[in-house]
Amino acid sequence: MSFTIDANVLLYASDETSARRERARALLDRVALGDELVYLFWPVVMAYLRIATHPAIFETPLPPADALANVERLLGLPHVQTAGEQDRFWRSYRRLAGDADARGNLVPDAHLVALMTENGVRTIWTHDRDFRRFPEIEVRDPFT
């Protein structure tokens, strides 16, 4: 089996002021110590880097070098791999986005779900309830 992690989990793990930090870090520790295949999709990485370093979002944003180092630690694990869009992506995205009537903030969620289904990933760890609109995947919230 395999799973993926959403950007919000990575962000909570990096935010020293977050009440969710410890649970997010516990999940990332489980990832680091485990051997289950973990997909880290590029849109998640880019969202993490954009938000974690943004001074309008965090009172104390991460320096870019620290945010990049966090990503590199994950990518350095032998059971973590990346994946991007493949040949069937657009068709998959169109179907998922259409079924969920994706607009606004649901568009990047449909993008991620299309990547998941294209790569055979069924489970996502996230605090974003919008993912529950996609019956193709299993949503697990590390904070509940």
GROMACS elastic network, one bead per residue, 0.5 to 0.9 nm:
[ bonds ]
;  ai    aj funct       b0    kb
    1    36     6  0.67705   500
    1    37     6  0.68475   500
    1    38     6  0.89714   500
    1   121     6  0.79150   500
    1   122     6  0.84772   500
    1   123     6  0.89597   500
    2    36     6  0.60734   500
    2    38     6  0.55681   500
    2    39     6  0.72671   500
    2   120     6  0.81404   500
    2   121     6  0.58625   500
    2   122     6  0.73436   500
    2   123     6  0.71755   500
    3    36     6  0.80260   500
    3    37     6  0.68037   500
    3    38     6  0.52002   500
    3    39     6  0.62104   500
    3    40     6  0.88460   500
    3   116     6  0.86467   500
    3   121     6  0.57017   500
    3   122     6  0.65002   500
    3   124     6  0.57049   500
    3   125     6  0.75868   500
    4    37     6  0.87106   500
    4    38     6  0.55326   500
    4    40     6  0.59808   500
    4    41     6  0.76906   500
    4   116     6  0.79544   500
    4   121     6  0.71982   500
    4   122     6  0.83711   500
    4   123     6  0.63702   500
    4   125     6  0.63404   500
    4   126     6  0.89076   500
    5     8     6  0.83165   500
    5     9     6  0.67530   500
    5    10     6  0.77163   500
    5    38     6  0.79330   500
    5    39     6  0.75109   500
    5    40     6  0.66581   500
    5    41     6  0.84524   500
    5    44     6  0.79544   500
    5   123     6  0.85920   500
    5   124     6  0.55343   500
    5   126     6  0.64007   500
    6     9     6  0.58155   500
    6    10     6  0.70786   500
    6    40     6  0.83431   500
    6    41     6  0.87216   500
    6    44     6  0.60627   500
    6    45     6  0.88472   500
    6    48     6  0.88671   500
    6   112     6  0.88131   500
    6   124     6  0.68022   500
    6   125     6  0.61047   500
    6   126     6  0.51925   500
    6   127     6  0.80953   500
    6   128     6  0.83457   500
    7    10     6  0.51355   500
    7    11     6  0.60985   500
    7    12     6  0.86483   500
    7    43     6  0.86307   500
    7    44     6  0.50733   500
    7    45     6  0.69509   500
    7    46     6  0.86209   500
    7    47     6  0.62719   500
    7    48     6  0.52839   500
    7   126     6  0.77575   500
    8    12     6  0.60728   500
    8    13     6  0.85147   500
    8    24     6  0.89946   500
    8    44     6  0.87966   500
    8    47     6  0.88777   500
    8    48     6  0.75940   500
    8   126     6  0.65070   500
    8   127     6  0.66998   500
    8   128     6  0.76649   500
    9    12     6  0.52140   500
    9    13     6  0.62246   500
    9    14     6  0.87444   500
    9    20     6  0.87189   500
    9    21     6  0.85435   500
    9    23     6  0.89232   500
    9    24     6  0.55650   500
    9    25     6  0.83426   500
    9    27     6  0.84318   500
    9    28     6  0.85416   500
    9   125     6  0.74311   500
    9   126     6  0.61072   500
    9   127     6  0.71451   500
    9   142     6  0.81995   500
   10    13     6  0.51433   500
   10    14     6  0.63849   500
   10    15     6  0.88264   500
   10    24     6  0.70517   500
   10    25     6  0.82139   500
   10    28     6  0.80699   500
   10    44     6  0.89785   500
   10    45     6  0.89587   500
   10    48     6  0.67624   500
   10    52     6  0.89440   500
   10    70     6  0.89083   500
   11    14     6  0.51245   500
   11    15     6  0.61610   500
   11    21     6  0.84871   500
   11    24     6  0.84668   500
   11    48     6  0.63188   500
   11    51     6  0.77464   500
   11    52     6  0.63265   500
   12    15     6  0.51517   500
   12    16     6  0.80137   500
   12    17     6  0.87712   500
   12    18     6  0.61802   500
   12    19     6  0.82653   500
   12    20     6  0.59392   500
   12    22     6  0.83955   500
   12    23     6  0.85788   500
   12    24     6  0.59959   500
   12    25     6  0.80015   500
   13    16     6  0.76498   500
   13    18     6  0.81132   500
   13    20     6  0.74747   500
   13    22     6  0.69401   500
   13    23     6  0.77947   500
   13    26     6  0.85969   500
   13    27     6  0.89525   500
   13    28     6  0.79396   500
   14    17     6  0.89637   500
   14    18     6  0.85599   500
   14    21     6  0.70821   500
   14    24     6  0.86736   500
   14    25     6  0.82233   500
   14    52     6  0.75943   500
   14    62     6  0.80832   500
   14    67     6  0.84088   500
   14    70     6  0.85337   500
   15    18     6  0.54576   500
   15    19     6  0.88943   500
   15    20     6  0.86362   500
   15    21     6  0.64144   500
   15    52     6  0.81376   500
   15    58     6  0.82201   500
   15    60     6  0.86154   500
   15    61     6  0.84090   500
   15    62     6  0.86480   500
   16    19     6  0.84058   500
   16    21     6  0.66851   500
   17    20     6  0.87315   500
   17    21     6  0.76676   500
   18    21     6  0.52435   500
   18    22     6  0.84743   500
   19    22     6  0.74002   500
   19    23     6  0.86515   500
   20    23     6  0.56325   500
   20    24     6  0.62067   500
   20    25     6  0.86472   500
   20   143     6  0.68767   500
   21    24     6  0.51567   500
   21    25     6  0.60348   500
   21    26     6  0.85117   500
   22    25     6  0.50748   500
   22    26     6  0.60545   500
   22    27     6  0.87063   500
   23    27     6  0.63543   500
   23    28     6  0.87360   500
   23   142     6  0.65992   500
   23   143     6  0.64901   500
   24    27     6  0.52247   500
   24    28     6  0.63937   500
   24    29     6  0.86631   500
   24   142     6  0.68896   500
   24   143     6  0.77530   500
   25    29     6  0.60078   500
   25    30     6  0.85007   500
   26    30     6  0.62007   500
   26    31     6  0.86440   500
   26   142     6  0.89927   500
   27    31     6  0.63018   500
   27    32     6  0.87096   500
   27   125     6  0.88849   500
   27   142     6  0.72019   500
   28    32     6  0.61540   500
   28    33     6  0.86278   500
   28    74     6  0.86052   500
   29    33     6  0.61222   500
   29    34     6  0.83102   500
   30    33     6  0.52265   500
   30    34     6  0.57303   500
   31    34     6  0.52002   500
   31    35     6  0.75821   500
   31    36     6  0.76874   500
   31    37     6  0.89362   500
   31    38     6  0.75763   500
   31    74     6  0.85310   500
   31    77     6  0.88635   500
   31    79     6  0.87365   500
   31    80     6  0.84981   500
   32    35     6  0.80466   500
   32    74     6  0.74446   500
   32    77     6  0.68511   500
   32    79     6  0.87117   500
   32    80     6  0.89123   500
   34    37     6  0.86190   500
   34    79     6  0.81875   500
   35    38     6  0.85618   500
   35    78     6  0.82688   500
   35    79     6  0.59333   500
   35    80     6  0.88806   500
   36    79     6  0.65246   500
   36    80     6  0.84688   500
   37    78     6  0.88021   500
   37    79     6  0.50139   500
   37    80     6  0.60177   500
   37    81     6  0.75919   500
   38    79     6  0.61912   500
   38    81     6  0.63264   500
   38    82     6  0.84720   500
   38   121     6  0.89007   500
   39    79     6  0.85244   500
   39    80     6  0.57896   500
   39    81     6  0.50864   500
   39    82     6  0.55334   500
   39    83     6  0.70182   500
   39   116     6  0.85176   500
   39   119     6  0.88447   500
   39   121     6  0.78177   500
   40    43     6  0.86665   500
   40    44     6  0.69066   500
   40    45     6  0.71133   500
   40    74     6  0.84765   500
   40    75     6  0.79426   500
   40    80     6  0.68105   500
   40    81     6  0.60577   500
   40    83     6  0.71006   500
   41    44     6  0.54837   500
   41    45     6  0.65807   500
   41    46     6  0.89692   500
   41    81     6  0.81890   500
   41    82     6  0.53443   500
   41    83     6  0.54509   500
   41    84     6  0.64322   500
   41   112     6  0.75874   500
   41   115     6  0.75841   500
   41   116     6  0.84540   500
   42    46     6  0.61402   500
   42    47     6  0.85038   500
   42    82     6  0.67588   500
   42    83     6  0.68358   500
   42    84     6  0.64010   500
   43    46     6  0.51370   500
   43    47     6  0.60451   500
   43    48     6  0.85249   500
   43    84     6  0.84024   500
   43   108     6  0.81461   500
   43   111     6  0.84218   500
   43   112     6  0.73255   500
   44    47     6  0.51021   500
   44    48     6  0.60972   500
   44    49     6  0.86226   500
   44   112     6  0.80137   500
   45    48     6  0.51573   500
   45    49     6  0.62441   500
   45    50     6  0.86194   500
   45    71     6  0.71369   500
   46    49     6  0.51000   500
   46    50     6  0.60211   500
   46    51     6  0.85337   500
   47    50     6  0.51036   500
   47    51     6  0.60382   500
   47    52     6  0.82608   500
   48    51     6  0.53764   500
   48    52     6  0.56942   500
   48    53     6  0.82867   500
   48    67     6  0.79894   500
   48    71     6  0.87333   500
   49    52     6  0.54159   500
   49    53     6  0.61383   500
   49    54     6  0.84279   500
   49    62     6  0.89744   500
   49    64     6  0.74679   500
   49    67     6  0.60989   500
   49    68     6  0.71438   500
   49    71     6  0.84826   500
   50    53     6  0.58109   500
   50    54     6  0.62232   500
   51    54     6  0.51188   500
   51    55     6  0.85185   500
   51    56     6  0.89647   500
   51    57     6  0.67546   500
   51    58     6  0.79374   500
   51    61     6  0.82642   500
   52    55     6  0.84148   500
   52    57     6  0.78905   500
   52    58     6  0.71256   500
   52    61     6  0.57335   500
   52    62     6  0.57390   500
   52    63     6  0.84107   500
   52    64     6  0.83262   500
   52    67     6  0.68282   500
   53    57     6  0.83374   500
   53    58     6  0.76932   500
   53    60     6  0.85281   500
   53    63     6  0.60765   500
   53    64     6  0.60069   500
   53    67     6  0.71533   500
   54    57     6  0.55276   500
   54    58     6  0.63396   500
   54    59     6  0.88887   500
   54    60     6  0.87627   500
   54    61     6  0.58069   500
   54    62     6  0.79063   500
   55    58     6  0.53820   500
   55    59     6  0.63244   500
   55    60     6  0.68389   500
   55    61     6  0.54855   500
   55    62     6  0.87071   500
   56    59     6  0.72892   500
   56    61     6  0.85390   500
   57    60     6  0.87401   500
   57    61     6  0.76455   500
   58    62     6  0.84016   500
   60    63     6  0.89911   500
   61    64     6  0.87558   500
   62    65     6  0.80090   500
   62    66     6  0.61424   500
   62    67     6  0.60557   500
   63    66     6  0.53606   500
   63    67     6  0.64785   500
   63    68     6  0.87526   500
   64    67     6  0.51254   500
   64    68     6  0.60695   500
   64    69     6  0.84797   500
   65    68     6  0.51260   500
   65    69     6  0.60607   500
   65    70     6  0.86769   500
   66    70     6  0.62495   500
   66    71     6  0.87930   500
   67    70     6  0.51429   500
   67    71     6  0.65238   500
   67    72     6  0.87312   500
   68    71     6  0.51719   500
   68    72     6  0.61393   500
   68    73     6  0.86732   500
   69    73     6  0.61134   500
   69    74     6  0.87481   500
   70    73     6  0.52595   500
   70    74     6  0.66884   500
   70    75     6  0.88476   500
   71    74     6  0.52938   500
   71    75     6  0.61887   500
   71    76     6  0.85434   500
   72    76     6  0.58518   500
   72    77     6  0.87953   500
   73    76     6  0.51608   500
   73    77     6  0.69087   500
   74    77     6  0.56035   500
   74    80     6  0.67755   500
   74    81     6  0.89795   500
   75    78     6  0.77880   500
   75    79     6  0.86601   500
   75    80     6  0.58503   500
   75    81     6  0.66722   500
   75    82     6  0.78523   500
   76    79     6  0.86522   500
   76    80     6  0.74113   500
   76    81     6  0.89448   500
   77    80     6  0.54734   500
   77    81     6  0.83075   500
   78    81     6  0.77608   500
   83    86     6  0.86632   500
   83   115     6  0.77369   500
   83   119     6  0.76704   500
   84    89     6  0.89663   500
   84   115     6  0.67694   500
   84   119     6  0.88791   500
   85    88     6  0.78748   500
   85    89     6  0.55131   500
   85    90     6  0.82914   500
   85   114     6  0.85310   500
   85   115     6  0.63506   500
   85   118     6  0.80313   500
   86    89     6  0.53844   500
   86    90     6  0.84856   500
   86   115     6  0.83540   500
   86   118     6  0.75501   500
   86   119     6  0.89178   500
   87    90     6  0.76097   500
   87    91     6  0.87183   500
   88    91     6  0.55940   500
   88    92     6  0.62366   500
   88    93     6  0.86341   500
   88   118     6  0.72581   500
   89    92     6  0.51521   500
   89    93     6  0.59443   500
   89    94     6  0.85047   500
   89   111     6  0.87291   500
   89   114     6  0.64836   500
   89   115     6  0.69599   500
   89   118     6  0.67422   500
   90    93     6  0.50068   500
   90    94     6  0.59979   500
   90    95     6  0.85689   500
   90   114     6  0.82889   500
   91    94     6  0.52167   500
   91    95     6  0.63299   500
   91    96     6  0.87430   500
   91   114     6  0.89237   500
   92    95     6  0.52929   500
   92    96     6  0.62195   500
   92    97     6  0.84578   500
   92   113     6  0.89558   500
   92   114     6  0.56109   500
   92   115     6  0.84195   500
   92   117     6  0.79023   500
   92   118     6  0.74475   500
   93    96     6  0.51988   500
   93    97     6  0.57813   500
   93    98     6  0.81805   500
   93   110     6  0.64400   500
   93   111     6  0.60926   500
   93   112     6  0.88049   500
   93   113     6  0.78739   500
   93   114     6  0.50838   500
   93   115     6  0.81915   500
   94    97     6  0.52152   500
   94    98     6  0.58157   500
   94    99     6  0.84248   500
   94   110     6  0.87585   500
   94   114     6  0.87394   500
   95    98     6  0.51716   500
   95    99     6  0.60948   500
   95   100     6  0.86263   500
   95   114     6  0.88757   500
   96    99     6  0.51775   500
   96   100     6  0.61746   500
   96   101     6  0.83180   500
   96   102     6  0.81106   500
   96   110     6  0.62205   500
   96   111     6  0.85336   500
   96   113     6  0.77323   500
   96   114     6  0.69304   500
   96   134     6  0.74009   500
   96   136     6  0.88989   500
   97   100     6  0.52124   500
   97   101     6  0.56883   500
   97   103     6  0.80801   500
   97   106     6  0.82045   500
   97   107     6  0.70504   500
   97   109     6  0.88994   500
   97   110     6  0.55636   500
   97   111     6  0.80381   500
   97   114     6  0.87722   500
   98   102     6  0.64507   500
   99   102     6  0.78092   500
   99   133     6  0.89892   500
   99   134     6  0.82705   500
  100   103     6  0.87787   500
  100   106     6  0.83235   500
  100   110     6  0.80483   500
  100   133     6  0.63216   500
  100   134     6  0.68458   500
  101   106     6  0.84263   500
  102   105     6  0.79667   500
  102   106     6  0.50662   500
  102   107     6  0.52936   500
  102   108     6  0.88065   500
  102   109     6  0.84093   500
  102   110     6  0.68983   500
  103   106     6  0.53735   500
  103   107     6  0.53425   500
  103   108     6  0.89717   500
  104   107     6  0.58084   500
  104   108     6  0.82910   500
  105   108     6  0.63441   500
  105   109     6  0.71757   500
  105   130     6  0.88773   500
  106   109     6  0.50079   500
  106   110     6  0.61641   500
  106   111     6  0.86071   500
  106   130     6  0.70098   500
  106   131     6  0.83099   500
  107   110     6  0.51858   500
  107   111     6  0.62680   500
  107   112     6  0.88002   500
  108   112     6  0.62185   500
  108   113     6  0.86110   500
  109   112     6  0.51214   500
  109   113     6  0.61910   500
  109   114     6  0.85610   500
  109   130     6  0.75940   500
  109   131     6  0.65985   500
  110   113     6  0.50085   500
  110   114     6  0.60351   500
  110   115     6  0.85787   500
  110   131     6  0.81596   500
  110   134     6  0.80851   500
  111   114     6  0.51708   500
  111   115     6  0.63770   500
  111   116     6  0.87238   500
  112   115     6  0.50447   500
  112   116     6  0.61842   500
  112   117     6  0.87394   500
  113   117     6  0.61521   500
  113   118     6  0.84193   500
  113   121     6  0.88021   500
  113   122     6  0.88035   500
  113   124     6  0.89153   500
  113   131     6  0.80626   500
  113   134     6  0.76574   500
  113   136     6  0.82122   500
  113   137     6  0.75121   500
  114   117     6  0.52402   500
  114   118     6  0.59952   500
  114   119     6  0.85529   500
  115   118     6  0.51011   500
  115   119     6  0.61883   500
  115   120     6  0.85928   500
  115   121     6  0.82406   500
  116   119     6  0.52632   500
  116   120     6  0.60559   500
  116   122     6  0.65799   500
  116   123     6  0.82860   500
  116   124     6  0.85712   500
  116   137     6  0.82237   500
  117   120     6  0.50658   500
  117   121     6  0.57916   500
  117   122     6  0.68228   500
  117   136     6  0.76440   500
  117   137     6  0.79683   500
  118   121     6  0.77205   500
  119   122     6  0.89372   500
  121   124     6  0.80546   500
  121   137     6  0.79696   500
  122   136     6  0.72107   500
  122   138     6  0.58853   500
  122   139     6  0.85669   500
  123   137     6  0.57997   500
  123   139     6  0.59209   500
  123   140     6  0.71249   500
  124   131     6  0.86193   500
  124   137     6  0.74299   500
  124   138     6  0.64061   500
  124   139     6  0.52372   500
  124   140     6  0.60979   500
  124   141     6  0.84154   500
  125   128     6  0.89457   500
  125   138     6  0.87091   500
  125   139     6  0.61914   500
  125   141     6  0.56491   500
  125   142     6  0.66395   500
  126   129     6  0.78446   500
  126   131     6  0.82677   500
  126   139     6  0.68971   500
  126   140     6  0.62287   500
  126   141     6  0.52038   500
  126   142     6  0.69893   500
  126   143     6  0.86969   500
  127   139     6  0.87474   500
  127   140     6  0.78697   500
  127   141     6  0.52060   500
  127   142     6  0.71642   500
  127   143     6  0.70359   500
  127   144     6  0.87551   500
  128   131     6  0.62607   500
  128   132     6  0.83444   500
  128   139     6  0.88456   500
  128   141     6  0.80466   500
  129   132     6  0.56875   500
  129   133     6  0.80450   500
  129   139     6  0.82103   500
  129   141     6  0.86109   500
  130   133     6  0.57515   500
  130   134     6  0.81518   500
  131   134     6  0.57733   500
  131   135     6  0.85956   500
  131   137     6  0.81056   500
  131   138     6  0.86327   500
  131   139     6  0.67076   500
  132   135     6  0.67325   500
  132   137     6  0.79170   500
  132   138     6  0.77896   500
  132   139     6  0.64065   500
  134   137     6  0.61907   500
  134   138     6  0.85250   500
  135   138     6  0.74625   500
  140   143     6  0.89586   500
  140   144     6  0.87539   500
  141   144     6  0.58497   500
